[in-house]
Amino acid sequence: MPSLDQFAAEKLADLERASLRRALVPTRRSDGIWAERNGRRLLSFSCNDYLGLTQNPALKAAAIAAIERYGVGAGASRLVTGNHPLYAELEARLAAFKGSEAVCVFGSGYLANSGVAQALLGGEDLILIDELAHSSLWTGARLSRAEVQPFRHNDVAHAAELLAQNRSAHRHTLIVTESVFSMDGDRAPLPELAALARKTDAWLMADDAHDLEYGPRPDVPLRIGTLSKALGSYGGYLAASQPVIELMRNRARTLIYSTGLPPGAVAAAIAALDLIEREPELATRPLAKARAFTRLTNLPEAQSAIVPVVMGEASAALEASRLLEDEGFLVVAIRPPTVPAGTARLRLAFSAAHPDTEIERLATVVREKILKH
């Protein structure tokens, strides 16, 4: 066996022994909450389609119309020929939606998270990042060439301690967190972090990808968002001041050197904003349903649409996932390195479209067959 193949095979065997090997499973989503997998129809609690918009007829119609008019792909980077007319409308609408001066749309949330810090910081600078921040935020921090120091999860005092020790030795400092943490579902202490940033002349950046609370947040000057979760489409964006957005268009490598989004994705995101603006109560339902589940299972009250059920070892999380699949639910096991070792879990994501009766049934199964063990 060639050495490269041998290396790969050995690494895969190690992952298999640790119950950490992953596989792509063909999954057909027939609507926002139902999935067909392994020949079975399952009610999914693993999808980030929080508002059930990925299959919405208005979004589909908008995407189809855009394809008919503009074609399938953008053809080039936005700075070359890929900045089709729909972008201006989407960015203006997103800026109003987030209460910011301006917005820059990227090809994905990962590209936004990995590109913003690189455009702002360099070797003379410092990044403080929550230890549980998303992998893409860590990627961006490392690409920036700044000194990177993690602070304990949601621990403002620890962040302040690190700043007291290190701020004076660096030109600029960026504090990085998530508004809602994607694996734990808890919220960052943004007001306290913002106060710390103001006190120390640091900049605060928050990833809002899993946050369904929209509107202005002036104490957070850098807000990352996504088009691929609640908005049901695809892409990412930064909401910030006009000068910062202009700098992104000139310095963010993940924007400059990436092909623009397909026109259909941009049009679908605009249609999603139309729908949310007409029906603002839609964004409140996922949290209400998550809290109904935590009440029924005696788990800590949900802070967002995400509820973790921590199992510990990867094998235990896989076993719990299989048990739920037998009951007709799709709840994928989340294992290291996505979460820290010893914290493998079920991650339940609640959608506005989940029937209350099915949430009650899921809660009963989790309470009686998983939590009791």
C-alpha positions as CSV (number, residue, x, y, z in Angstrom):
1,M,0.0,0.0,0.0
2,P,1.4,3.5,-0.9
3,S,2.5,5.4,2.2
4,L,-0.2,8.0,1.7
5,D,-3.0,5.4,1.6
6,Q,-1.5,3.6,4.6
7,F,-1.4,6.8,6.6
8,A,-5.1,7.5,5.7
9,A,-6.1,3.9,6.5
10,E,-4.4,4.0,9.9
11,K,-6.0,7.3,10.8
12,L,-9.5,6.0,9.8
13,A,-8.9,2.9,11.9
14,D,-8.0,5.1,14.9
15,L,-11.2,7.0,14.4
16,E,-13.3,3.8,14.1
17,R,-11.9,2.5,17.4
18,A,-12.8,5.7,19.2
19,S,-16.3,5.8,17.7
20,L,-15.4,9.1,15.9
21,R,-15.4,8.0,12.3
22,R,-17.9,9.9,10.2
23,A,-19.7,9.0,7.0
24,L,-21.9,10.9,4.6
25,V,-25.4,9.5,4.7
26,P,-27.7,10.2,1.7
27,T,-30.6,12.2,3.2
28,R,-33.6,13.6,1.3
29,R,-35.4,16.4,3.0
30,S,-39.0,16.4,1.7
31,D,-40.0,19.5,3.6
32,G,-38.6,21.6,6.4
33,I,-38.8,18.9,9.1
34,W,-39.1,15.5,7.5
35,A,-36.1,13.5,6.2
36,E,-35.8,10.2,4.3
37,R,-32.7,8.3,5.4
38,N,-31.9,4.6,5.1
39,G,-35.3,3.9,3.7
40,R,-37.2,5.5,6.5
41,R,-39.1,8.7,6.9
42,L,-37.8,10.5,10.1
43,L,-38.8,13.7,11.9
44,S,-35.6,15.7,11.9
45,F,-34.4,17.6,15.0
46,S,-30.9,18.0,13.5
47,C,-31.5,20.6,10.9
48,N,-30.7,24.3,11.3
49,D,-33.7,25.2,9.1
50,Y,-35.2,27.0,12.2
51,L,-38.1,28.7,10.4
52,G,-38.8,25.9,7.9
53,L,-38.0,28.1,4.9
54,T,-35.8,25.8,2.8
55,Q,-38.9,24.3,1.2
56,N,-41.1,27.5,1.3
57,P,-42.9,28.0,-2.0
58,A,-42.1,31.7,-2.1
59,L,-38.4,31.1,-1.7
60,K,-38.5,28.4,-4.4
61,A,-40.3,30.7,-6.8
62,A,-37.9,33.5,-6.2
63,A,-34.9,31.3,-6.8
64,I,-36.4,29.8,-10.0
65,A,-37.2,33.3,-11.4
66,A,-33.6,34.5,-10.6
67,I,-32.2,31.5,-12.4
68,E,-34.4,32.1,-15.4
69,R,-33.2,35.7,-15.6
70,Y,-29.6,35.6,-14.4
71,G,-28.5,31.9,-14.9
72,V,-27.3,29.2,-12.6
73,G,-23.9,30.6,-11.4
74,A,-22.3,34.0,-10.8
75,G,-19.4,33.1,-13.1
76,A,-16.7,35.0,-11.2
77,S,-15.7,36.8,-8.1
78,R,-18.0,39.6,-7.0
79,L,-15.1,42.1,-7.8
80,V,-14.8,40.8,-11.4
81,T,-18.2,40.0,-13.0
82,G,-20.0,38.1,-10.3
83,N,-21.8,41.0,-8.5
84,H,-25.2,40.6,-10.2
85,P,-27.8,43.3,-9.5
86,L,-29.6,41.3,-6.8
87,Y,-26.7,41.7,-4.4
88,A,-27.3,45.4,-3.9
89,E,-30.9,44.7,-2.9
90,L,-30.0,41.9,-0.5
91,E,-27.2,43.9,1.3
92,A,-29.5,46.9,1.7
93,R,-32.3,44.7,3.1
94,L,-29.9,42.9,5.5
95,A,-28.5,46.2,6.7
96,A,-32.0,47.4,7.6
97,F,-32.8,44.0,9.1
98,K,-29.7,44.1,11.4
99,G,-29.9,47.8,12.1
100,S,-26.4,48.4,10.7
101,E,-25.0,51.0,8.3
102,A,-24.0,48.4,5.7
103,V,-23.5,44.7,4.9
104,C,-21.1,42.6,2.9
105,V,-22.3,39.2,1.7
106,F,-19.8,36.4,1.5
107,G,-20.1,33.0,-0.2
108,S,-20.8,31.2,3.1
109,G,-20.8,31.8,6.8
110,Y,-17.5,29.9,7.0
111,L,-16.0,32.3,4.5
112,A,-17.2,35.3,6.4
113,N,-15.9,34.0,9.7
114,S,-12.5,33.1,8.3
115,G,-12.1,36.3,6.3
116,V,-13.1,39.2,8.6
117,A,-10.3,38.9,11.2
118,Q,-7.7,38.5,8.4
119,A,-8.9,41.7,6.8
120,L,-8.6,43.7,10.1
121,L,-5.7,42.4,12.0
122,G,-2.0,41.4,11.6
123,G,1.1,40.3,13.5
124,E,1.1,43.2,15.9
125,D,-2.5,42.5,17.1
126,L,-4.3,40.3,19.6
127,I,-7.4,38.1,19.4
128,L,-9.3,36.9,22.4
129,I,-11.7,34.1,21.4
130,D,-14.2,32.1,23.4
131,E,-12.8,28.6,23.8
132,L,-16.0,27.1,22.4
133,A,-16.3,29.4,19.4
134,H,-17.1,27.8,16.1
135,S,-14.3,26.2,14.1
136,S,-14.6,28.9,11.4
137,L,-14.0,31.7,13.9
138,W,-10.8,29.9,15.0
139,T,-9.7,29.5,11.4
140,G,-10.2,33.3,10.9
141,A,-8.2,34.1,14.0
142,R,-5.3,31.9,13.0
143,L,-5.3,33.2,9.4
144,S,-5.0,36.8,10.7
145,R,-1.4,36.1,12.0
146,A,-2.4,38.0,15.3
147,E,-1.6,36.5,18.6
148,V,-4.6,34.3,19.6
149,Q,-5.6,33.6,23.2
150,P,-8.7,31.7,24.2
151,F,-10.8,32.8,27.2
152,R,-12.9,30.4,29.3
153,H,-16.4,29.9,27.9
154,N,-18.6,33.0,28.5
155,D,-16.2,34.1,31.3
156,V,-15.9,37.9,31.0
157,A,-13.7,38.1,34.0
158,H,-11.2,35.8,32.4
159,A,-11.3,37.9,29.2
160,A,-10.7,41.0,31.3
161,E,-7.7,39.3,33.0
162,L,-6.2,38.4,29.6
163,L,-6.7,42.0,28.4
164,A,-5.1,43.4,31.5
165,Q,-2.0,41.2,30.9
166,N,-1.7,41.7,27.1
167,R,-3.6,44.7,25.7
168,S,-0.8,47.2,26.0
169,A,1.6,45.1,24.0
170,H,-0.6,45.0,21.0
171,R,-1.8,47.6,18.4
172,H,-5.4,46.3,18.1
173,T,-7.4,43.7,19.9
174,L,-10.5,41.8,18.7
175,I,-12.8,39.9,21.1
176,V,-14.6,37.0,19.2
177,T,-17.6,35.1,20.3
178,E,-20.9,33.6,19.2
179,S,-24.2,35.2,20.1
180,V,-25.7,31.8,20.4
181,F,-23.3,28.9,20.7
182,S,-24.0,26.3,18.0
183,M,-23.4,23.2,20.1
184,D,-24.5,24.3,23.6
185,G,-27.4,26.7,22.7
186,D,-26.4,29.1,25.4
187,R,-26.1,32.9,24.8
188,A,-22.9,35.0,25.1
189,P,-22.9,37.8,27.7
190,L,-22.7,40.4,24.9
191,P,-23.5,43.5,27.0
192,E,-20.7,42.7,29.4
193,L,-18.2,41.8,26.6
194,A,-19.2,45.1,24.8
195,A,-18.5,47.1,28.0
196,L,-15.1,45.4,28.3
197,A,-14.3,46.1,24.7
198,R,-15.2,49.8,25.2
199,K,-13.1,50.0,28.4
200,T,-10.0,48.5,26.7
201,D,-10.3,50.0,23.2
202,A,-11.0,46.5,21.8
203,W,-13.3,45.5,19.0
204,L,-16.1,43.0,19.5
205,M,-17.2,40.5,16.9
206,A,-20.2,38.1,17.3
207,D,-21.4,35.3,15.1
208,D,-25.2,35.6,15.0
209,A,-25.6,32.4,12.8
210,H,-27.9,30.6,15.4
211,D,-29.4,33.7,16.9
212,L,-33.1,34.4,16.0
213,E,-33.1,37.8,17.8
214,Y,-32.8,40.3,15.0
215,G,-32.5,44.1,15.0
216,P,-30.0,46.7,16.1
217,R,-27.1,45.8,18.4
218,P,-25.0,49.0,18.4
219,D,-22.6,47.7,21.1
220,V,-21.4,44.9,18.7
221,P,-19.6,46.6,15.8
222,L,-18.9,43.4,13.9
223,R,-21.9,41.0,13.4
224,I,-21.5,37.9,11.3
225,G,-24.7,36.4,9.9
226,T,-25.8,33.5,7.7
227,L,-28.3,33.1,4.9
228,S,-28.3,29.3,5.2
229,K,-30.1,28.6,8.5
230,A,-33.1,30.7,9.5
231,L,-33.3,32.3,6.1
232,G,-33.3,29.0,4.3
233,S,-30.9,29.9,1.5
234,Y,-27.1,29.9,1.3
235,G,-24.3,32.4,2.1
236,G,-22.9,34.5,4.9
237,Y,-22.5,38.2,5.6
238,L,-20.9,40.8,7.9
239,A,-23.0,43.7,9.2
240,A,-20.9,46.7,10.3
241,S,-20.2,50.4,9.6
242,Q,-19.8,51.6,6.0
243,P,-16.0,52.1,6.3
244,V,-15.5,48.5,7.7
245,I,-17.7,47.1,4.9
246,E,-15.7,49.0,2.2
247,L,-12.5,47.6,3.8
248,M,-13.9,44.1,3.5
249,R,-14.5,44.5,-0.2
250,N,-10.9,45.5,-0.6
251,R,-9.1,43.2,2.0
252,A,-11.1,40.1,2.8
253,R,-9.4,37.3,0.8
254,T,-12.4,35.0,1.2
255,L,-14.5,37.5,-0.6
256,I,-12.0,38.7,-3.2
257,Y,-10.9,35.3,-4.3
258,S,-14.3,33.4,-4.2
259,T,-16.9,33.1,-6.9
260,G,-20.1,35.0,-6.1
261,L,-23.2,33.3,-4.9
262,P,-25.6,31.7,-7.4
263,P,-28.3,34.3,-8.2
264,G,-31.0,31.9,-7.0
265,A,-29.5,31.8,-3.5
266,V,-29.5,35.6,-3.3
267,A,-33.1,35.9,-4.6
268,A,-34.3,33.2,-2.1
269,A,-32.7,35.1,0.8
270,I,-34.5,38.3,-0.2
271,A,-37.8,36.4,-0.3
272,A,-37.0,35.0,3.2
273,L,-36.6,38.6,4.5
274,D,-39.9,39.5,2.9
275,L,-41.6,36.6,4.7
276,I,-40.0,37.3,8.1
277,E,-40.9,41.0,7.9
278,R,-44.5,40.1,7.2
279,E,-44.6,37.4,9.9
280,P,-42.2,38.5,12.7
281,E,-43.8,36.1,15.2
282,L,-42.4,33.2,13.1
283,A,-38.9,33.8,14.6
284,T,-40.3,33.4,18.2
285,R,-41.6,29.9,17.7
286,P,-38.4,27.8,17.7
287,L,-37.4,29.1,21.2
288,A,-40.9,28.5,22.5
289,K,-40.8,24.9,21.2
290,A,-37.3,24.3,22.7
291,R,-38.5,25.6,26.0
292,A,-41.5,23.3,25.9
293,F,-39.1,20.4,25.4
294,T,-36.8,21.4,28.3
295,R,-39.8,21.7,30.6
296,L,-41.0,18.2,29.7
297,T,-37.6,16.7,30.2
298,N,-36.6,18.7,33.3
299,L,-33.5,20.0,31.4
300,P,-32.2,23.5,32.0
301,E,-34.5,26.0,30.3
302,A,-33.5,26.5,26.7
303,Q,-31.9,29.9,25.9
304,S,-32.2,29.4,22.1
305,A,-33.6,26.9,19.5
306,I,-30.7,24.5,20.3
307,V,-30.9,22.0,23.2
308,P,-27.9,19.8,24.0
309,V,-28.3,16.4,25.7
310,V,-24.8,15.6,26.8
311,M,-24.0,11.9,26.9
312,G,-20.3,11.9,27.6
313,E,-18.6,9.3,25.5
314,A,-19.0,9.2,21.7
315,S,-20.3,5.6,21.8
316,A,-23.1,6.6,24.2
317,A,-24.2,9.5,21.9
318,L,-24.3,7.1,18.9
319,E,-26.4,4.6,20.8
320,A,-28.8,7.3,21.9
321,S,-29.0,8.6,18.3
322,R,-29.8,5.0,17.1
323,L,-32.5,4.7,19.8
324,L,-34.2,7.9,18.6
325,E,-34.0,6.8,15.0
326,D,-35.8,3.6,16.0
327,E,-38.6,5.9,17.4
328,G,-38.8,7.8,14.1
329,F,-36.6,10.8,15.0
330,L,-33.4,12.0,13.3
331,V,-31.1,13.4,16.0
332,V,-27.5,13.1,14.9
333,A,-24.8,12.4,17.5
334,I,-22.3,15.2,17.8
335,R,-18.8,14.0,18.7
336,P,-15.3,15.3,19.2
337,P,-13.6,17.3,17.7
338,T,-16.8,19.3,17.1
339,V,-17.3,19.3,20.9
340,P,-14.7,18.7,23.6
341,A,-13.7,15.2,24.6
342,G,-16.1,13.6,27.1
343,T,-19.0,15.8,26.0
344,A,-20.4,13.9,23.0
345,R,-24.1,14.7,22.8
346,L,-27.4,14.8,21.1
347,R,-27.9,18.3,19.6
348,L,-31.6,19.0,19.1
349,A,-32.5,22.0,16.9
350,F,-36.1,23.1,17.1
351,S,-38.0,24.5,14.1
352,A,-41.1,26.7,13.9
353,A,-42.6,23.8,11.9
354,H,-42.3,21.1,14.6
355,P,-45.7,19.8,15.7
356,D,-46.2,20.2,19.5
357,T,-47.5,16.6,19.7
358,E,-44.2,15.3,18.2
359,I,-42.2,17.4,20.6
360,E,-44.1,15.9,23.5
361,R,-43.4,12.4,22.1
362,L,-39.7,13.1,21.7
363,A,-39.5,14.5,25.2
364,T,-41.1,11.3,26.6
365,V,-38.6,9.1,24.8
366,V,-35.6,11.2,25.9
367,R,-36.8,11.4,29.5
368,E,-37.7,7.7,29.9
369,K,-35.2,6.0,27.6
370,I,-32.1,8.2,27.5
371,L,-31.9,10.5,30.5
372,K,-32.8,7.7,32.9
373,H,-29.7,5.8,31.8
